[in-house]
Amino acid sequence: MGNAVHTHSAADPLFDLEYADDTVLVSRSSHSITKLLQCLQKEAEPYGMALNRAKTKLLVVNGPPAGVVTFTDNTPVHVVGNNESLEYLGTVLNRKGSPQITLTTRLARAKQEFNKLAQLWSHANIKTALKVRVFKQFLLPDGFIWLNARLADRRIKESS
């Protein structure tokens, strides 16, 4: 078995992303997204499942909403406003697609996780080698991601 990569295109569009019980529906029009949403509702119903309406949001990126998106009972879906954001799988999304909010959030979380281990860092009876192993194992991989995001953000600002 190889690692087959499927590329979506205009002829073969991506309609949804699924991870565990989180789903993102993707469309270029409010009419299509309404049809996808209502189809999802109808398919879930025979299994006794329903969408959490409080968590169901419409995010229009780089443009105004083109129309109202509704549930099967014609109740409108909440539209994420210009000054709002939402979190999906640990990533903060907004209408402008700005990575700055995500970077700030990730750095704050990294600091929280690092501080949770303050007792370990300050403990005199634990060897430095073990502290370094813990750091590399649990904090460093994500730290590299944050560092790279920070460098990328800085380079973008410098080039503009």
C-alpha positions in Angstrom: 0.0 0.0 0.0 1.3 3.4 -0.9 0.4 6.8 0.4 -2.2 7.9 -2.1 -2.9 11.6 -2.1 -6.2 12.8 -3.4 -6.2 16.4 -4.8 -9.6 18.1 -5.0 -10.2 20.5 -7.9 -13.1 22.5 -9.5 -14.2 19.2 -11.2 -13.8 17.3 -7.9 -14.6 19.7 -5.1 -14.1 19.2 -1.4 -17.5 19.3 0.4 -16.6 18.3 4.0 -13.8 17.7 6.5 -14.5 15.3 9.3 -12.5 14.6 12.5 -14.2 12.5 15.2 -17.5 14.3 15.8 -16.4 17.6 14.3 -17.4 18.3 10.7 -16.8 21.3 8.4 -18.9 21.8 5.4 -17.4 23.7 2.5 -19.2 25.4 -0.3 -19.0 28.5 -2.6 -22.6 29.5 -2.3 -25.2 29.8 0.5 -27.6 27.7 -1.5 -25.2 24.8 -1.7 -24.1 25.0 1.9 -27.8 25.0 3.0 -28.4 21.8 0.9 -25.3 20.2 2.4 -26.3 21.1 6.0 -29.9 19.9 5.5 -28.7 16.7 3.9 -26.4 16.1 6.9 -29.3 16.7 9.3 -31.6 14.2 7.4 -28.9 11.5 7.3 -28.2 11.9 11.1 -31.8 11.8 12.1 -32.5 8.0 11.6 -29.6 7.3 14.0 -31.0 9.5 16.7 -28.3 12.2 16.1 -28.8 15.9 15.7 -26.6 18.9 15.1 -25.7 21.0 18.1 -27.2 24.3 16.9 -25.3 26.3 19.4 -22.1 25.1 17.9 -23.2 25.3 14.3 -21.7 28.4 12.7 -21.4 29.9 9.3 -17.9 31.4 8.5 -17.7 33.4 5.3 -14.0 34.0 4.5 -13.0 37.2 2.5 -16.4 38.4 1.5 -19.9 39.2 2.7 -22.4 36.5 3.3 -24.2 35.8 0.0 -27.5 34.6 1.5 -29.2 33.0 4.5 -28.2 29.5 5.4 -30.9 27.5 7.2 -31.5 24.3 9.1 -34.3 21.9 7.9 -36.8 23.8 9.9 -35.8 27.1 8.2 -34.1 28.5 11.3 -31.1 30.5 10.2 -27.5 29.4 11.1 -25.5 31.9 13.2 -23.1 33.9 10.9 -19.7 34.7 12.4 -19.4 38.5 12.4 -16.5 40.7 11.3 -15.1 41.0 14.9 -15.9 37.4 15.9 -13.8 34.2 15.6 -14.4 30.5 16.3 -12.1 27.7 17.3 -12.0 24.5 15.3 -9.6 21.6 16.3 -7.4 24.1 18.2 -7.2 26.6 15.5 -8.8 30.0 15.7 -10.6 31.0 12.5 -12.0 34.4 11.5 -13.4 36.1 8.4 -10.1 37.6 7.4 -8.1 34.4 7.7 -5.5 36.1 9.9 -3.0 33.8 11.5 -2.1 36.3 14.2 -4.9 35.2 16.5 -3.9 31.6 16.1 -0.3 32.3 16.9 -1.1 34.4 20.0 -3.5 31.6 21.2 -0.9 28.9 20.6 1.9 30.8 22.4 -0.4 31.4 25.4 -1.2 27.7 25.6 2.5 26.8 25.3 3.2 29.1 28.2 0.5 27.6 30.3 1.8 24.1 29.6 5.3 25.1 30.4 4.2 26.7 33.6 2.3 23.6 34.7 5.7 21.9 34.9 7.2 24.7 37.1 7.6 22.3 40.0 9.6 19.9 37.8 11.9 22.7 36.5 12.7 24.0 40.0 13.1 20.6 41.7 16.7 20.2 42.8 16.7 16.3 43.1 15.7 15.8 39.5 18.7 15.6 37.1 18.9 18.2 34.3 19.1 15.4 31.7 15.6 14.2 32.7 14.3 17.7 32.6 15.7 18.1 29.1 14.2 14.8 28.0 10.8 15.9 29.3 11.2 19.3 27.6 12.1 17.6 24.2 9.4 15.0 24.4 6.4 17.1 25.4 7.1 20.8 24.7 9.8 21.1 22.0 7.8 19.6 19.0 5.0 22.1 19.4 7.6 24.8 20.3 9.2 24.3 16.9 5.8 24.8 15.3 5.2 28.0 17.2 8.7 29.2 16.5 8.3 28.6 12.8 4.9 30.3 12.8 6.5 33.3 14.6 9.4 33.4 12.1 7.0 33.2 9.2 4.8 36.0 10.6 7.9 38.2 11.1 9.1 37.5 7.5 5.7 38.4 6.1 5.6 41.7 8.0 9.2 42.5 6.9 8.4 41.9 3.3 5.3 44.1 3.2 
